Amino acid sequence: MNLIVSTRTESKHLRFEVDGRWQYGDALKLAYLIKAAQGRSSLDRFLVDFRRVSSAPGSDEKFMLCERLLRVFQPPVRIALVGDATLIDGDAIAVSAEAPRIAVFVRERDALAWLLA
């Protein structure tokens, strides 16, 4: 994986700070990294900060993380993604009882309010 990911346990959720330039395949690896952290912590709420992630210059591809997270997690998991919404595949978010709750935010304060509600 081309990304640098730091993980921190906070009071009611896990925080993942992601840094670097993403490449094809990084989304699935990151989804499984988050899943492994869940297994170690037994928490079901995650904040993933993408504000320091960039794409290749001139690329209009999206970071397909939402699709990958939908494959890996099940309810009652809630995942707040913070970052540039144009880089994240927010249109892939499913709204159903069988899917984890995932939302994309530009501001961390909004993400935390949703995540911890």
N, CA, C and O atoms as a GROMACS GRO file, in nm:
protein
  468
    1MET      N    1   0.086  -0.117   0.000
    1MET     CA    2   0.000   0.000   0.000
    1MET      C    3   0.090   0.123   0.000
    1MET      O    4   0.192   0.126   0.069
    2ASN      N    5   0.052   0.220  -0.076
    2ASN     CA    6   0.128   0.343  -0.092
    2ASN      C    7   0.097   0.446   0.017
    2ASN      O    8   0.167   0.546   0.027
    3LEU      N    9  -0.005   0.424   0.096
    3LEU     CA   10  -0.050   0.521   0.194
    3LEU      C   11   0.011   0.494   0.331
    3LEU      O   12   0.044   0.380   0.365
    4ILE      N   13   0.027   0.601   0.408
    4ILE     CA   14   0.071   0.590   0.547
    4ILE      C   15  -0.053   0.608   0.633
    4ILE      O   16  -0.124   0.708   0.620
    5VAL      N   17  -0.080   0.513   0.721
    5VAL     CA   18  -0.201   0.516   0.803
    5VAL      C   19  -0.162   0.509   0.950
    5VAL      O   20  -0.090   0.418   0.992
    6SER      N   21  -0.209   0.607   1.027
    6SER     CA   22  -0.190   0.600   1.172
    6SER      C   23  -0.326   0.576   1.236
    6SER      O   24  -0.428   0.629   1.190
    7THR      N   25  -0.326   0.497   1.341
    7THR     CA   26  -0.450   0.458   1.408
    7THR      C   27  -0.442   0.501   1.553
    7THR      O   28  -0.339   0.488   1.619
    8ARG      N   29  -0.554   0.553   1.603
    8ARG     CA   30  -0.560   0.595   1.742
    8ARG      C   31  -0.698   0.560   1.798
    8ARG      O   32  -0.799   0.587   1.734
    9THR      N   33  -0.700   0.503   1.916
    9THR     CA   34  -0.827   0.474   1.983
    9THR      C   35  -0.869   0.596   2.061
    9THR      O   36  -0.792   0.646   2.143
   10GLU      N   37  -0.989   0.644   2.036
   10GLU     CA   38  -1.044   0.755   2.113
   10GLU      C   39  -1.155   0.700   2.201
   10GLU      O   40  -1.173   0.578   2.206
   11SER      N   41  -1.229   0.785   2.269
   11SER     CA   42  -1.323   0.738   2.370
   11SER      C   43  -1.424   0.635   2.318
   11SER      O   44  -1.445   0.532   2.381
   12LYS      N   45  -1.487   0.663   2.203
   12LYS     CA   46  -1.592   0.574   2.153
   12LYS      C   47  -1.570   0.529   2.009
   12LYS      O   48  -1.657   0.467   1.948
   13HIS      N   49  -1.455   0.562   1.954
   13HIS     CA   50  -1.429   0.527   1.814
   13HIS      C   51  -1.279   0.512   1.786
   13HIS      O   52  -1.195   0.551   1.867
   14LEU      N   53  -1.250   0.456   1.672
   14LEU     CA   54  -1.113   0.450   1.623
   14LEU      C   55  -1.093   0.559   1.519
   14LEU      O   56  -1.181   0.583   1.436
   15ARG      N   57  -0.978   0.624   1.523
   15ARG     CA   58  -0.944   0.729   1.426
   15ARG      C   59  -0.831   0.678   1.338
   15ARG      O   60  -0.730   0.628   1.387
   16PHE      N   61  -0.849   0.692   1.207
   16PHE     CA   62  -0.747   0.656   1.110
   16PHE      C   63  -0.709   0.782   1.035
   16PHE      O   64  -0.794   0.846   0.973
   17GLU      N   65  -0.582   0.820   1.040
   17GLU     CA   66  -0.533   0.934   0.965
   17GLU      C   67  -0.451   0.880   0.849
   17GLU      O   68  -0.351   0.811   0.870
   18VAL      N   69  -0.493   0.913   0.729
   18VAL     CA   70  -0.434   0.857   0.608
   18VAL      C   71  -0.359   0.968   0.534
   18VAL      O   72  -0.409   1.079   0.519
   19ASP      N   73  -0.239   0.936   0.490
   19ASP     CA   74  -0.153   1.035   0.425
   19ASP      C   75  -0.086   0.971   0.303
   19ASP      O   76  -0.046   0.855   0.307
   20GLY      N   77  -0.073   1.049   0.196
   20GLY     CA   78   0.000   1.002   0.078
   20GLY      C   79  -0.081   1.009  -0.049
   20GLY      O   80  -0.193   1.061  -0.051
   21ARG      N   81  -0.023   0.956  -0.154
   21ARG     CA   82  -0.089   0.952  -0.284
   21ARG      C   83  -0.144   0.811  -0.305
   21ARG      O   84  -0.070   0.713  -0.302
   22TRP      N   85  -0.275   0.803  -0.325
   22TRP     CA   86  -0.334   0.671  -0.339
   22TRP      C   87  -0.313   0.614  -0.478
   22TRP      O   88  -0.301   0.686  -0.577
   23GLN      N   89  -0.308   0.481  -0.480
   23GLN     CA   90  -0.293   0.408  -0.606
   23GLN      C   91  -0.401   0.301  -0.611
   23GLN      O   92  -0.466   0.270  -0.511
   24TYR      N   93  -0.420   0.245  -0.729
   24TYR     CA   94  -0.517   0.139  -0.747
   24TYR      C   95  -0.487   0.025  -0.649
   24TYR      O   96  -0.372  -0.017  -0.637
   25GLY      N   97  -0.587  -0.024  -0.580
   25GLY     CA   98  -0.570  -0.133  -0.484
   25GLY      C   99  -0.556  -0.087  -0.340
   25GLY      O  100  -0.572  -0.168  -0.249
   26ASP      N  101  -0.525   0.040  -0.318
   26ASP     CA  102  -0.509   0.090  -0.182
   26ASP      C  103  -0.640   0.086  -0.103
   26ASP      O  104  -0.638   0.066   0.018
   27ALA      N  105  -0.753   0.106  -0.169
   27ALA     CA  106  -0.882   0.111  -0.098
   27ALA      C  107  -0.914  -0.023  -0.032
   27ALA      O  108  -0.956  -0.025   0.084
   28LEU      N  109  -0.896  -0.132  -0.102
   28LEU     CA  110  -0.925  -0.263  -0.043
   28LEU      C  111  -0.828  -0.294   0.071
   28LEU      O  112  -0.869  -0.349   0.173
   29LYS      N  113  -0.702  -0.259   0.054
   29LYS     CA  114  -0.604  -0.282   0.161
   29LYS      C  115  -0.639  -0.200   0.284
   29LYS      O  116  -0.627  -0.248   0.396
   30LEU      N  117  -0.682  -0.075   0.263
   30LEU     CA  118  -0.721   0.010   0.375
   30LEU      C  119  -0.846  -0.044   0.444
   30LEU      O  120  -0.854  -0.042   0.567
   31ALA      N  121  -0.943  -0.092   0.367
   31ALA     CA  122  -1.065  -0.149   0.425
   31ALA      C  123  -1.030  -0.266   0.516
   31ALA      O  124  -1.085  -0.278   0.626
   32TYR      N  125  -0.941  -0.354   0.472
   32TYR     CA  126  -0.902  -0.468   0.554
   32TYR      C  127  -0.816  -0.425   0.673
   32TYR      O  128  -0.820  -0.491   0.778
   33LEU      N  129  -0.739  -0.319   0.661
   33LEU     CA  130  -0.663  -0.267   0.773
   33LEU      C  131  -0.759  -0.217   0.882
   33LEU      O  132  -0.738  -0.242   1.000
   34ILE      N  133  -0.866  -0.149   0.840
   34ILE     CA  134  -0.967  -0.101   0.934
   34ILE      C  135  -1.038  -0.220   0.999
   34ILE      O  136  -1.064  -0.219   1.120
   35LYS      N  137  -1.069  -0.322   0.921
   35LYS     CA  138  -1.135  -0.443   0.973
   35LYS      C  139  -1.046  -0.511   1.077
   35LYS      O  140  -1.096  -0.556   1.180
   36ALA      N  141  -0.917  -0.520   1.052
   36ALA     CA  142  -0.824  -0.581   1.148
   36ALA      C  143  -0.819  -0.500   1.277
   36ALA      O  144  -0.815  -0.558   1.386
   37ALA      N  145  -0.820  -0.367   1.267
   37ALA     CA  146  -0.820  -0.282   1.385
   37ALA      C  147  -0.948  -0.301   1.465
   37ALA      O  148  -0.947  -0.296   1.588
   38GLN      N  149  -1.059  -0.322   1.396
   38GLN     CA  150  -1.186  -0.346   1.464
   38GLN      C  151  -1.177  -0.475   1.546
   38GLN      O  152  -1.224  -0.480   1.660
   39GLY      N  153  -1.117  -0.577   1.490
   39GLY     CA  154  -1.102  -0.703   1.560
   39GLY      C  155  -1.020  -0.690   1.688
   39GLY      O  156  -1.046  -0.760   1.786
   40ARG      N  157  -0.922  -0.603   1.686
   40ARG     CA  158  -0.837  -0.582   1.804
   40ARG      C  159  -0.904  -0.495   1.909
   40ARG      O  160  -0.874  -0.509   2.028
   41SER      N  161  -0.993  -0.406   1.868
   41SER     CA  162  -1.049  -0.308   1.962
   41SER      C  163  -1.193  -0.336   2.003
   41SER      O  164  -1.236  -0.290   2.108
   42SER      N  165  -1.266  -0.410   1.924
   42SER     CA  166  -1.409  -0.438   1.942
   42SER      C  167  -1.497  -0.313   1.937
   42SER      O  168  -1.608  -0.314   1.989
   43LEU      N  169  -1.448  -0.205   1.876
   43LEU     CA  170  -1.530  -0.086   1.854
   43LEU      C  171  -1.597  -0.098   1.717
   43LEU      O  172  -1.549  -0.170   1.630
   44ASP      N  173  -1.709  -0.027   1.699
   44ASP     CA  174  -1.780  -0.034   1.571
   44ASP      C  175  -1.802   0.103   1.508
   44ASP      O  176  -1.886   0.117   1.419
   45ARG      N  177  -1.729   0.204   1.553
   45ARG     CA  178  -1.737   0.338   1.496
   45ARG      C  179  -1.596   0.384   1.458
   45ARG      O  180  -1.502   0.375   1.536
   46PHE      N  181  -1.587   0.435   1.333
   46PHE     CA  182  -1.456   0.471   1.279
   46PHE      C  183  -1.460   0.607   1.211
   46PHE      O  184  -1.555   0.639   1.139
   47LEU      N  185  -1.358   0.686   1.235
   47LEU     CA  186  -1.338   0.813   1.166
   47LEU      C  187  -1.214   0.795   1.080
   47LEU      O  188  -1.106   0.765   1.132
   48VAL      N  189  -1.228   0.814   0.949
   48VAL     CA  190  -1.116   0.799   0.856
   48VAL      C  191  -1.090   0.936   0.795
   48VAL      O  192  -1.172   0.989   0.720
   49ASP      N  193  -0.976   0.992   0.826
   49ASP     CA  194  -0.940   1.127   0.782
   49ASP      C  195  -0.856   1.118   0.654
   49ASP      O  196  -0.742   1.071   0.656
   50PHE      N  197  -0.914   1.165   0.543
   50PHE     CA  198  -0.849   1.162   0.412
   50PHE      C  199  -0.797   1.298   0.367
   50PHE      O  200  -0.761   1.314   0.250
   51ARG      N  201  -0.792   1.395   0.455
   51ARG     CA  202  -0.757   1.529   0.412
   51ARG      C  203  -0.616   1.540   0.356
   51ARG      O  204  -0.586   1.636   0.284
   52ARG      N  205  -0.528   1.445   0.388
   52ARG     CA  206  -0.390   1.450   0.337
   52ARG      C  207  -0.365   1.346   0.228
   52ARG      O  208  -0.250   1.312   0.200
   53VAL      N  209  -0.471   1.295   0.168
   53VAL     CA  210  -0.459   1.198   0.058
   53VAL      C  211  -0.476   1.273  -0.073
   53VAL      O  212  -0.563   1.359  -0.085
   54SER      N  213  -0.393   1.240  -0.170
   54SER     CA  214  -0.405   1.303  -0.302
   54SER      C  215  -0.407   1.195  -0.409
   54SER      O  216  -0.367   1.081  -0.386
   55SER      N  217  -0.454   1.234  -0.524
   55SER     CA  218  -0.452   1.143  -0.639
   55SER      C  219  -0.341   1.186  -0.733
   55SER      O  220  -0.281   1.292  -0.715
   56ALA      N  221  -0.315   1.105  -0.833
   56ALA     CA  222  -0.212   1.139  -0.930
   56ALA      C  223  -0.252   1.266  -1.005
   56ALA      O  224  -0.371   1.286  -1.032
   57PRO      N  225  -0.158   1.352  -1.039
   57PRO     CA  226  -0.190   1.474  -1.113
   57PRO      C  227  -0.264   1.441  -1.243
   57PRO      O  228  -0.223   1.354  -1.319
   58GLY      N  229  -0.374   1.512  -1.267
   58GLY     CA  230  -0.451   1.493  -1.389
   58GLY      C  231  -0.548   1.376  -1.384
   58GLY      O  232  -0.621   1.353  -1.480
   59SER      N  233  -0.549   1.303  -1.274
   59SER     CA  234  -0.639   1.188  -1.262
   59SER      C  235  -0.776   1.233  -1.214
   59SER      O  236  -0.787   1.318  -1.126
   60ASP      N  237  -0.880   1.175  -1.272
   60ASP     CA  238  -1.016   1.205  -1.225
   60ASP      C  239  -1.081   1.082  -1.163
   60ASP      O  240  -1.203   1.079  -1.141
   61GLU      N  241  -0.999   0.980  -1.135
   61GLU     CA  242  -1.050   0.858  -1.072
   61GLU      C  243  -1.081   0.886  -0.925
   61GLU      O  244  -1.020   0.971  -0.862
   62LYS      N  245  -1.179   0.811  -0.872
   62LYS     CA  246  -1.216   0.824  -0.733
   62LYS      C  247  -1.153   0.713  -0.651
   62LYS      O  248  -1.126   0.604  -0.701
   63PHE      N  249  -1.129   0.743  -0.525
   63PHE     CA  250  -1.079   0.646  -0.430
   63PHE      C  251  -1.199   0.560  -0.391
   63PHE      O  252  -1.289   0.608  -0.323
   64MET      N  253  -1.204   0.436  -0.433
   64MET     CA  254  -1.322   0.349  -0.422
   64MET      C  255  -1.335   0.287  -0.282
   64MET      O  256  -1.359   0.166  -0.270
   65LEU      N  257  -1.320   0.366  -0.180
   65LEU     CA  258  -1.322   0.314  -0.045
   65LEU      C  259  -1.462   0.276   0.001
   65LEU      O  260  -1.478   0.174   0.068
   66CYS      N  261  -1.563   0.354  -0.031
   66CYS     CA  262  -1.699   0.322   0.015
   66CYS      C  263  -1.742   0.184  -0.034
   66CYS      O  264  -1.796   0.105   0.042
   67GLU      N  265  -1.718   0.157  -0.160
   67GLU     CA  266  -1.753   0.026  -0.216
   67GLU      C  267  -1.680  -0.086  -0.141
   67GLU      O  268  -1.740  -0.190  -0.112
   68ARG      N  269  -1.553  -0.066  -0.111
   68ARG     CA  270  -1.475  -0.168  -0.041
   68ARG      C  271  -1.523  -0.186   0.102
   68ARG      O  272  -1.530  -0.299   0.152
   69LEU      N  273  -1.555  -0.076   0.170
   69LEU     CA  274  -1.604  -0.084   0.308
   69LEU      C  275  -1.738  -0.157   0.314
   69LEU      O  276  -1.764  -0.230   0.409
   70LEU      N  277  -1.822  -0.136   0.215
   70LEU     CA  278  -1.951  -0.206   0.210
   70LEU      C  279  -1.931  -0.357   0.198
   70LEU      O  280  -2.012  -0.434   0.249
   71ARG      N  281  -1.826  -0.399   0.133
   71ARG     CA  282  -1.796  -0.542   0.119
   71ARG      C  283  -1.744  -0.603   0.248
   71ARG      O  284  -1.771  -0.720   0.278
   72VAL      N  285  -1.669  -0.525   0.326
   72VAL     CA  286  -1.597  -0.577   0.440
   72VAL      C  287  -1.678  -0.572   0.571
   72VAL      O  288  -1.663  -0.660   0.656
   73PHE      N  289  -1.764  -0.471   0.587
   73PHE     CA  290  -1.834  -0.450   0.714
   73PHE      C  291  -1.983  -0.478   0.705
   73PHE      O  292  -2.042  -0.479   0.597
   74GLN      N  293  -2.041  -0.501   0.823
   74GLN     CA  294  -2.184  -0.522   0.837
   74GLN      C  295  -2.233  -0.434   0.952
   74GLN      O  296  -2.152  -0.388   1.033
   75PRO      N  297  -2.364  -0.411   0.961
   75PRO     CA  298  -2.416  -0.332   1.073
   75PRO      C  299  -2.379  -0.398   1.206
   75PRO      O  300  -2.365  -0.520   1.212
   76PRO      N  301  -2.363  -0.322   1.309
   76PRO     CA  302  -2.399  -0.183   1.331
   76PRO      C  303  -2.284  -0.085   1.307
   76PRO      O  304  -2.284   0.024   1.365
   77VAL      N  305  -2.186  -0.120   1.226
   77VAL     CA  306  -2.070  -0.036   1.200
   77VAL      C  307  -2.111   0.098   1.139
   77VAL      O  308  -2.196   0.105   1.050
   78ARG      N  309  -2.047   0.205   1.191
   78ARG     CA  310  -2.064   0.341   1.136
   78ARG      C  311  -1.926   0.393   1.101
   78ARG      O  312  -1.833   0.385   1.182
   79ILE      N  313  -1.913   0.446   0.980
   79ILE     CA  314  -1.783   0.496   0.934
   79ILE      C  315  -1.802   0.637   0.878
   79ILE      O  316  -1.880   0.658   0.786
   80ALA      N  317  -1.728   0.732   0.935
   80ALA     CA  318  -1.730   0.870   0.886
   80ALA      C  319  -1.600   0.895   0.811
   80ALA      O  320  -1.491   0.879   0.867
   81LEU      N  321  -1.611   0.935   0.685
   81LEU     CA  322  -1.494   0.966   0.603
   81LEU      C  323  -1.484   1.117   0.593
   81LEU      O  324  -1.580   1.184   0.556
   82VAL      N  325  -1.367   1.172   0.626
   82VAL     CA  326  -1.347   1.317   0.621
   82VAL      C  327  -1.243   1.346   0.515
   82VAL      O  328  -1.132   1.293   0.517
   83GLY      N  329  -1.280   1.433   0.421
   83GLY     CA  330  -1.184   1.470   0.318
   83GLY      C  331  -1.251   1.529   0.196
   83GLY      O  332  -1.369   1.564   0.200
   84ASP      N  333  -1.177   1.539   0.090
   84ASP     CA  334  -1.225   1.593  -0.036
   84ASP      C  335  -1.327   1.496  -0.097
   84ASP      O  336  -1.291   1.387  -0.141
   85ALA      N  337  -1.452   1.537  -0.099
   85ALA     CA  338  -1.560   1.450  -0.147
   85ALA      C  339  -1.543   1.412  -0.294
   85ALA      O  340  -1.599   1.312  -0.338
   86THR      N  341  -1.467   1.491  -0.370
   86THR     CA  342  -1.449   1.457  -0.512
   86THR      C  343  -1.355   1.338  -0.530
   86THR      O  344  -1.352   1.277  -0.637
   87LEU      N  345  -1.277   1.303  -0.425
   87LEU     CA  346  -1.186   1.189  -0.434
   87LEU      C  347  -1.249   1.059  -0.385
   87LEU      O  348  -1.197   0.950  -0.411
   88ILE      N  349  -1.362   1.069  -0.313
   88ILE     CA  350  -1.422   0.952  -0.249
   88ILE      C  351  -1.551   0.915  -0.323
   88ILE      O  352  -1.628   1.002  -0.362
   89ASP      N  353  -1.573   0.786  -0.342
   89ASP     CA  354  -1.689   0.735  -0.415
   89ASP      C  355  -1.816   0.736  -0.329
   89ASP      O  356  -1.874   0.630  -0.303
   90GLY      N  357  -1.858   0.852  -0.285
   90GLY     CA  358  -1.976   0.865  -0.200
   90GLY      C  359  -2.104   0.817  -0.265
   90GLY      O  360  -2.200   0.783  -0.196
   91ASP      N  361  -2.108   0.813  -0.398
   91ASP     CA  362  -2.227   0.765  -0.468
   91ASP      C  363  -2.246   0.615  -0.452
   91ASP      O  364  -2.353   0.564  -0.486
   92ALA      N  365  -2.146   0.543  -0.401
   92ALA     CA  366  -2.155   0.398  -0.383
   92ALA      C  367  -2.215   0.361  -0.248
   92ALA      O  368  -2.236   0.243  -0.220
   93ILE      N  369  -2.243   0.459  -0.164
   93ILE     CA  370  -2.294   0.432  -0.030
   93ILE      C  371  -2.435   0.373  -0.040
   93ILE      O  372  -2.524   0.432  -0.100
   94ALA      N  373  -2.452   0.257   0.019
   94ALA     CA  374  -2.581   0.188   0.019
   94ALA      C  375  -2.659   0.225   0.145
   94ALA      O  376  -2.601   0.238   0.253
   95VAL      N  377  -2.788   0.241   0.129
   95VAL     CA  378  -2.874   0.268   0.243
   95VAL      C  379  -2.968   0.149   0.257
   95VAL      O  380  -3.073   0.143   0.193
   96SER      N  381  -2.928   0.057   0.343
   96SER     CA  382  -3.012  -0.059   0.369
   96SER      C  383  -2.980  -0.113   0.507
   96SER      O  384  -2.877  -0.079   0.565
   97ALA      N  385  -3.067  -0.196   0.560
   97ALA     CA  386  -3.048  -0.252   0.693
   97ALA      C  387  -2.929  -0.348   0.698
   97ALA      O  388  -2.873  -0.371   0.805
   98GLU      N  389  -2.892  -0.404   0.584
   98GLU     CA  390  -2.782  -0.501   0.578
   98GLU      C  391  -2.646  -0.437   0.556
   98GLU      O  392  -2.544  -0.506   0.558
   99ALA      N  393  -2.642  -0.307   0.536
   99ALA     CA  394  -2.516  -0.238   0.504
   99ALA      C  395  -2.470  -0.154   0.622
   99ALA      O  396  -2.552  -0.103   0.699
  100PRO      N  397  -2.339  -0.138   0.637
  100PRO     CA  398  -2.289  -0.046   0.740
  100PRO      C  399  -2.327   0.097   0.704
  100PRO      O  400  -2.350   0.128   0.588
  101ARG      N  401  -2.333   0.183   0.804
  101ARG     CA  402  -2.363   0.325   0.778
  101ARG      C  403  -2.233   0.396   0.747
  101ARG      O  404  -2.140   0.396   0.828
  102ILE      N  405  -2.226   0.456   0.629
  102ILE     CA  406  -2.107   0.527   0.584
  102ILE      C  407  -2.150   0.666   0.537
  102ILE      O  408  -2.250   0.679   0.467
  103ALA      N  409  -2.074   0.768   0.575
  103ALA     CA  410  -2.104   0.903   0.531
  103ALA      C  411  -1.973   0.977   0.503
  103ALA      O  412  -1.870   0.951   0.567
  104VAL      N  413  -1.977   1.069   0.408
  104VAL     CA  414  -1.860   1.148   0.368
  104VAL      C  415  -1.882   1.292   0.415
  104VAL      O  416  -1.988   1.350   0.393
  105PHE      N  417  -1.781   1.348   0.479
  105PHE     CA  418  -1.789   1.484   0.533
  105PHE      C  419  -1.667   1.564   0.491
  105PHE      O  420  -1.560   1.509   0.466
  106VAL      N  421  -1.685   1.694   0.483
  106VAL     CA  422  -1.574   1.785   0.454
  106VAL      C  423  -1.511   1.833   0.584
  106VAL      O  424  -1.390   1.855   0.591
  107ARG      N  425  -1.594   1.850   0.688
  107ARG     CA  426  -1.544   1.900   0.817
  107ARG      C  427  -1.547   1.791   0.923
  107ARG      O  428  -1.644   1.715   0.933
  108GLU      N  429  -1.441   1.783   1.000
  108GLU     CA  430  -1.430   1.680   1.104
  108GLU      C  431  -1.538   1.697   1.211
  108GLU      O  432  -1.590   1.597   1.261
  109ARG      N  433  -1.570   1.817   1.247
  109ARG     CA  434  -1.672   1.842   1.350
  109ARG      C  435  -1.805   1.780   1.310
  109ARG      O  436  -1.872   1.719   1.394
  110ASP      N  437  -1.844   1.795   1.185
  110ASP     CA  438  -1.969   1.736   1.137
  110ASP      C  439  -1.961   1.583   1.141
  110ASP      O  440  -2.057   1.516   1.177
  111ALA      N  441  -1.846   1.529   1.102
  111ALA     CA  442  -1.827   1.384   1.101
  111ALA      C  443  -1.839   1.327   1.242
  111ALA      O  444  -1.904   1.224   1.261
  112LEU      N  445  -1.777   1.392   1.340
  112LEU     CA  446  -1.784   1.343   1.476
  112LEU      C  447  -1.925   1.351   1.533
  112LEU      O  448  -1.968   1.262   1.606
  113ALA      N  449  -1.997   1.458   1.500
  113ALA     CA  450  -2.135   1.470   1.548
  113ALA      C  451  -2.221   1.356   1.494
  113ALA      O  452  -2.301   1.299   1.567
  114TRP      N  453  -2.204   1.323   1.365
  114TRP     CA  454  -2.279   1.212   1.305
  114TRP      C  455  -2.235   1.079   1.362
  114TRP      O  456  -2.319   0.994   1.394
  115LEU      N  457  -2.107   1.060   1.376
  115LEU     CA  458  -2.051   0.932   1.419
  115LEU      C  459  -2.092   0.897   1.561
  115LEU      O  460  -2.121   0.781   1.590
  116LEU      N  461  -2.094   0.995   1.648
  116LEU     CA  462  -2.119   0.970   1.790
  116LEU      C  463  -2.264   0.994   1.830
  116LEU      O  464  -2.298   0.986   1.948
  117ALA      N  465  -2.349   1.023   1.733
  117ALA     CA  466  -2.492   1.047   1.763
  117ALA      C  467  -2.563   0.919   1.801
  117ALA      O  468  -2.682   0.920   1.830
   0.00000   0.00000   0.00000
